[in-house]
Amino acid sequence: MTPTLTDVAKRANVALSTASRAFSEPQRLGPETLHKVVEAAQQLGYEPTPPRPAWTAPSDIATVAVIVPDIANPVFGTFVKAAQARGWHRRQTIVLADTDFDPDHEREVITQLSGRSAGLVVCSPRLDAEDVLALCGDTPVVLVHRETTAADCVLADATDGLRQTIEYLSALGHRHIAYVQGSQHSWSNGHRVDLVRALAEEAGLELEVLGRQSETVAGGTAAAAGVIASGASAVIAHNDLVALGVIAGARQLGVRVPDDLSVVGIDDMPLAETAQPSLTSIVVPMHRAGSLSLDLLAQSIAGERREPRTLRLPTQLVVRGSTGPVTGRTGGAGHTGSVRTEHA
């Protein structure tokens, strides 16, 4: 396996940002520290990326890096598309990086791009906010789905959408619900779990918070048996991909959706409407998040603001075919007035 800058930092027992400076700005390090990093790199066979020629420096002003954990996920694809459109409007070049949900890969990407871009947008980082900011140094950064008071943030506030979901499921007669978690590194996961717990308790519902899964269809399929074993009549999944996996896994186990189990996803990606059954989901405004993150970054790059801003975007439940009354479609439960209903 090719050694990485992270490997060098570990071998030299220094921070990743320090290891990066050893090759990009060696004059900023003391002789002893510089020697440790260079020696570690030689021992590992690490070859640093050559610095770009000086004549390319002016283009940095118009280059912005957008970092996402999984470009194959339609949700992040929506975010990137909106960011690119806003960047095009501002005559900026958008450099895209996919970290594959790997914190170590994310460290390396941020370190490499922070010194070569006018600013960074880091969407749903797997690293803590403090780690991201330390790696960025003086480079302006906007965090999406990671909260801190030290940088601009764009957050999807799941409060409204989850409140509507709990009210809706309660109105349909569900008294025992489950929640399938996502990654432990995800800010969104912790945010949503805390909200679901508080809202379920407030509504007098029994809640089963199940173990963490990969944020994929496969993760949801693996979680299906646990959902069914919990005895819950309804489940909320960390995202739509996990929800679709739960539906597939339940079908394999002979459980019908929504007759035997109601399923709610989060994100409302395009596949939600065309799935069978169509997926009830909470809309997360990722398109708007993509545009706003570029706006915030442009203001920061231009020095128009000193104090960081946090923008919280509301969420909304969309009801489709994957949810129904506990007794089936013929039950008498109705919809609450706070949700939007779509028919498949």
C-alpha positions as CSV (number, residue, x, y, z in Angstrom):
1,M,0.0,0.0,0.0
2,T,1.3,3.4,-1.0
3,P,2.3,5.4,2.2
4,T,0.2,8.6,2.9
5,L,0.9,11.8,4.6
6,T,-1.1,10.5,7.5
7,D,1.3,7.6,7.8
8,V,4.2,10.0,7.9
9,A,2.6,12.2,10.6
10,K,2.0,9.1,12.8
11,R,5.6,7.8,12.3
12,A,7.0,11.3,13.2
13,N,4.6,11.7,16.0
14,V,3.4,15.1,14.8
15,A,0.1,16.6,13.7
16,L,-1.0,16.1,10.1
17,S,-0.9,19.8,9.5
18,T,2.7,19.9,10.7
19,A,3.7,17.1,8.4
20,S,2.0,18.9,5.5
21,R,4.0,22.1,6.2
22,A,7.3,20.1,6.1
23,F,6.8,19.7,2.4
24,S,4.8,22.9,1.5
25,E,6.3,25.5,3.9
26,P,9.4,24.0,5.6
27,Q,10.6,27.4,6.7
28,R,7.7,27.5,9.2
29,L,9.1,24.5,11.1
30,G,11.9,24.2,13.5
31,P,15.0,22.2,12.4
32,E,14.3,19.3,14.7
33,T,10.7,18.9,13.8
34,L,11.5,19.2,10.1
35,H,14.1,16.5,10.4
36,K,11.7,14.1,12.1
37,V,9.1,14.5,9.4
38,V,11.6,14.2,6.5
39,E,13.2,11.1,8.1
40,A,9.9,9.5,8.6
41,A,8.9,10.1,5.0
42,Q,12.2,8.5,3.8
43,Q,11.7,5.5,6.0
44,L,8.2,4.9,4.7
45,G,9.1,5.7,1.1
46,Y,6.6,8.6,1.0
47,E,6.8,10.9,-2.1
48,P,5.2,14.3,-1.5
49,T,3.1,15.9,-4.3
50,P,5.3,18.5,-6.0
51,P,4.3,22.1,-5.4
52,R,2.7,23.8,-8.3
53,P,4.8,26.3,-10.3
54,A,4.5,29.9,-9.2
55,W,2.8,31.0,-12.4
56,T,-0.3,29.0,-11.5
57,A,-0.8,30.9,-8.2
58,P,-3.3,33.5,-9.6
59,S,-5.8,30.8,-10.5
60,D,-6.1,29.9,-6.8
61,I,-8.2,32.9,-6.3
62,A,-10.9,31.4,-8.5
63,T,-10.6,27.9,-7.2
64,V,-12.8,26.5,-4.5
65,A,-12.7,22.9,-3.2
66,V,-15.9,21.0,-2.4
67,I,-15.3,17.8,-0.3
68,V,-18.1,15.2,0.1
69,P,-18.0,11.7,1.7
70,D,-19.7,9.8,-1.2
71,I,-20.5,11.4,-4.6
72,A,-22.4,8.2,-5.6
73,N,-25.0,9.1,-3.0
74,P,-27.7,11.1,-4.9
75,V,-28.0,13.4,-1.9
76,F,-24.4,14.6,-2.2
77,G,-24.8,14.7,-5.9
78,T,-27.6,17.2,-5.5
79,F,-25.4,19.2,-3.2
80,V,-22.4,19.2,-5.6
81,K,-24.6,20.1,-8.6
82,A,-26.0,23.2,-6.7
83,A,-22.5,24.2,-5.5
84,Q,-21.1,23.9,-9.0
85,A,-23.9,26.0,-10.5
86,R,-23.3,28.8,-7.9
87,G,-19.6,28.6,-8.5
88,W,-20.1,28.9,-12.3
89,H,-22.2,32.0,-11.6
90,R,-19.3,33.5,-9.6
91,R,-16.7,32.5,-12.3
92,Q,-15.1,30.0,-9.9
93,T,-13.6,26.7,-10.6
94,I,-15.0,23.9,-8.4
95,V,-12.6,21.1,-7.5
96,L,-14.4,18.1,-6.2
97,A,-13.1,15.4,-3.8
98,D,-14.8,12.3,-2.6
99,T,-13.4,10.8,0.7
100,D,-15.4,7.6,0.7
101,F,-16.5,8.1,4.3
102,D,-12.9,7.6,5.4
103,P,-11.6,10.0,8.1
104,D,-8.0,9.4,7.2
105,H,-8.6,10.0,3.5
106,E,-10.5,13.2,4.5
107,R,-7.5,14.4,6.5
108,E,-5.3,14.0,3.5
109,V,-7.6,15.6,1.0
110,I,-8.2,18.6,3.3
111,T,-4.5,19.0,3.9
112,Q,-3.7,18.9,0.1
113,L,-6.5,21.2,-1.0
114,S,-6.4,23.8,1.7
115,G,-3.1,25.3,0.5
116,R,-4.2,25.2,-3.1
117,S,-7.7,26.7,-3.0
118,A,-9.2,30.0,-2.1
119,G,-11.5,28.2,0.2
120,L,-13.1,24.9,1.1
121,V,-16.6,23.6,1.5
122,V,-16.6,20.3,3.6
123,C,-19.9,18.5,3.4
124,S,-20.9,16.0,6.1
125,P,-17.3,15.6,7.3
126,R,-16.3,12.4,9.2
127,L,-13.8,14.4,11.2
128,D,-14.7,16.7,14.2
129,A,-15.0,20.3,13.4
130,E,-11.9,21.2,15.4
131,D,-9.8,18.7,13.3
132,V,-11.1,20.2,10.0
133,L,-10.4,23.7,11.1
134,A,-6.8,22.8,12.2
135,L,-6.1,21.2,8.9
136,C,-7.5,24.2,6.9
137,G,-5.3,26.6,8.8
138,D,-5.9,30.1,7.5
139,T,-7.9,28.9,4.4
140,P,-11.6,30.0,4.7
141,V,-13.9,27.0,5.1
142,V,-17.6,26.3,5.3
143,L,-18.8,23.2,7.1
144,V,-22.1,21.5,6.1
145,H,-23.7,19.2,8.6
146,R,-21.1,19.8,11.2
147,E,-21.6,22.4,13.9
148,T,-19.1,24.8,15.4
149,T,-19.0,28.5,16.5
150,A,-15.5,28.9,15.0
151,A,-16.5,28.7,11.3
152,D,-19.4,29.2,8.9
153,C,-21.9,26.3,9.0
154,V,-24.9,25.2,7.0
155,L,-27.1,22.7,8.9
156,A,-30.2,20.8,8.0
157,D,-32.3,21.1,11.1
158,A,-34.3,17.9,11.4
159,T,-36.5,19.2,14.2
160,D,-39.6,20.1,12.1
161,G,-39.4,17.0,9.9
162,L,-39.0,14.6,12.8
163,R,-41.7,16.3,14.8
164,Q,-44.1,15.9,11.9
165,T,-43.1,12.3,11.5
166,I,-43.7,11.4,15.2
167,E,-47.0,13.2,15.1
168,Y,-48.0,11.4,11.9
169,L,-47.0,7.9,13.1
170,S,-48.8,8.5,16.4
171,A,-52.0,9.6,14.5
172,L,-51.8,6.3,12.6
173,G,-51.8,4.4,15.8
174,H,-48.2,3.5,16.1
175,R,-47.0,3.2,19.7
176,H,-43.7,1.4,19.3
177,I,-41.2,2.7,16.8
178,A,-37.6,2.0,15.9
179,Y,-34.7,4.2,14.6
180,V,-31.9,2.8,12.5
181,Q,-28.7,4.9,13.1
182,G,-26.0,5.9,10.6
183,S,-22.3,6.4,11.2
184,Q,-20.9,7.3,14.6
185,H,-18.8,10.0,12.8
186,S,-21.9,11.7,11.4
187,W,-23.1,14.9,13.0
188,S,-26.5,14.3,11.4
189,N,-26.9,10.9,13.1
190,G,-26.3,12.3,16.6
191,H,-28.6,15.3,15.9
192,R,-31.4,13.1,14.7
193,V,-31.1,10.5,17.4
194,D,-31.3,13.1,20.2
195,L,-34.4,14.7,18.5
196,V,-36.2,11.4,18.0
197,R,-35.6,10.4,21.6
198,A,-37.0,13.7,22.9
199,L,-39.9,13.8,20.5
200,A,-40.9,10.1,21.1
201,E,-40.8,10.7,24.9
202,E,-42.9,13.8,24.5
203,A,-45.5,11.9,22.4
204,G,-45.5,8.9,24.8
205,L,-44.2,6.5,22.3
206,E,-41.9,3.6,22.9
207,L,-38.6,4.1,21.0
208,E,-36.0,1.5,20.1
209,V,-32.7,3.0,18.9
210,L,-31.0,0.3,16.9
211,G,-27.2,-0.1,16.2
212,R,-25.2,1.9,13.7
213,Q,-25.2,0.8,10.1
214,S,-23.4,1.8,6.9
215,E,-25.4,4.6,5.3
216,T,-26.3,2.4,2.3
217,V,-29.0,0.1,1.0
218,A,-26.9,-2.8,2.2
219,G,-26.8,-1.3,5.7
220,G,-30.6,-1.0,5.8
221,T,-31.0,-4.6,4.5
222,A,-28.8,-5.8,7.4
223,A,-30.8,-3.8,9.9
224,A,-34.2,-5.2,8.8
225,A,-34.0,-8.3,11.0
226,G,-33.3,-6.1,14.1
227,V,-36.2,-3.8,13.2
228,I,-38.6,-6.7,13.0
229,A,-37.2,-8.4,16.1
230,S,-37.7,-5.2,18.1
231,G,-41.5,-5.5,17.6
232,A,-41.8,-2.0,16.4
233,S,-44.7,-1.3,14.0
234,A,-42.8,1.7,12.3
235,V,-39.2,2.6,11.7
236,I,-37.4,5.8,10.9
237,A,-34.1,5.2,9.0
238,H,-31.0,7.5,9.0
239,N,-31.4,8.2,5.3
240,D,-33.4,7.1,2.3
241,L,-30.9,4.5,1.2
242,V,-31.0,2.8,4.6
243,A,-34.9,3.0,4.5
244,L,-35.0,1.3,1.0
245,G,-32.7,-1.4,2.4
246,V,-35.0,-2.0,5.4
247,I,-37.9,-2.4,2.9
248,A,-35.9,-4.9,0.9
249,G,-34.8,-6.8,3.9
250,A,-38.3,-6.9,5.4
251,R,-39.7,-8.3,2.1
252,Q,-37.1,-11.1,2.2
253,L,-38.3,-12.0,5.7
254,G,-42.0,-12.0,4.7
255,V,-42.9,-8.7,6.3
256,R,-45.1,-6.4,4.2
257,V,-44.6,-2.6,3.9
258,P,-46.7,-0.8,4.9
259,D,-49.2,-3.5,6.0
260,D,-47.0,-5.0,8.7
261,L,-44.3,-2.3,9.0
262,S,-44.3,1.4,8.2
263,V,-41.0,2.9,7.0
264,V,-39.8,6.5,6.9
265,G,-36.6,7.7,5.3
266,I,-34.7,11.0,5.5
267,D,-33.4,13.0,2.5
268,D,-36.3,12.6,0.0
269,M,-33.9,11.8,-2.9
270,P,-35.5,11.2,-6.3
271,L,-35.6,7.4,-5.9
272,A,-38.0,7.8,-3.0
273,E,-40.9,8.7,-5.2
274,T,-40.3,5.9,-7.7
275,A,-39.6,3.1,-5.2
276,Q,-42.1,0.3,-4.6
277,P,-43.8,1.2,-2.4
278,S,-43.0,4.9,-2.8
279,L,-41.0,6.1,0.3
280,T,-42.4,8.4,2.9
281,S,-39.4,10.7,3.6
282,I,-38.2,13.9,5.3
283,V,-37.0,16.5,2.8
284,V,-33.5,17.7,3.5
285,P,-32.8,20.8,1.3
286,M,-29.4,19.8,0.0
287,H,-29.7,21.9,-3.2
288,R,-30.2,25.0,-1.1
289,A,-27.3,24.0,1.2
290,G,-25.0,23.7,-1.8
291,S,-25.9,27.2,-3.0
292,L,-25.7,28.8,0.4
293,S,-22.4,27.2,1.3
294,L,-20.8,28.8,-1.8
295,D,-22.3,32.2,-0.9
296,L,-20.9,32.1,2.7
297,L,-17.5,31.0,1.4
298,A,-17.4,33.9,-1.1
299,Q,-18.2,36.4,1.6
300,S,-15.5,34.9,3.8
301,I,-12.9,34.9,1.0
302,A,-13.7,38.5,0.2
303,G,-13.3,39.5,3.9
304,E,-16.8,40.8,4.1
305,R,-17.5,39.3,7.5
306,R,-15.5,38.6,10.7
307,E,-18.0,36.7,12.7
308,P,-18.9,33.1,11.6
309,R,-22.5,32.4,10.7
310,T,-24.6,29.3,11.2
311,L,-27.5,28.8,8.8
312,R,-30.2,26.3,9.8
313,L,-32.4,24.9,7.0
314,P,-35.8,23.5,7.9
315,T,-37.0,20.0,7.0
316,Q,-40.4,18.7,6.0
317,L,-42.2,15.3,6.0
318,V,-43.6,14.0,2.6
319,V,-46.1,11.2,3.0
320,R,-46.1,8.4,0.4
321,G,-46.9,4.7,0.2
322,S,-44.4,3.1,2.7
323,T,-46.4,4.2,5.8
324,G,-49.9,3.4,6.9
325,P,-52.1,2.7,10.0
326,V,-51.1,-0.1,12.3
327,T,-54.2,-2.1,11.2
328,G,-53.6,-1.5,7.5
329,R,-54.8,0.8,4.8
330,T,-58.4,0.5,5.8
331,G,-57.8,1.9,9.3
332,G,-59.5,5.1,10.3
333,A,-56.4,7.1,11.3
334,G,-55.9,10.4,9.4
335,H,-53.1,12.7,8.5
336,T,-52.0,15.6,10.7
337,G,-52.2,19.0,9.3
338,S,-48.5,19.7,9.5
339,V,-47.3,17.2,6.8
340,R,-47.4,17.3,3.1
341,T,-48.8,14.3,1.3
342,E,-47.8,12.9,-2.1
343,H,-49.6,10.1,-3.9
344,A,-47.5,7.6,-5.7
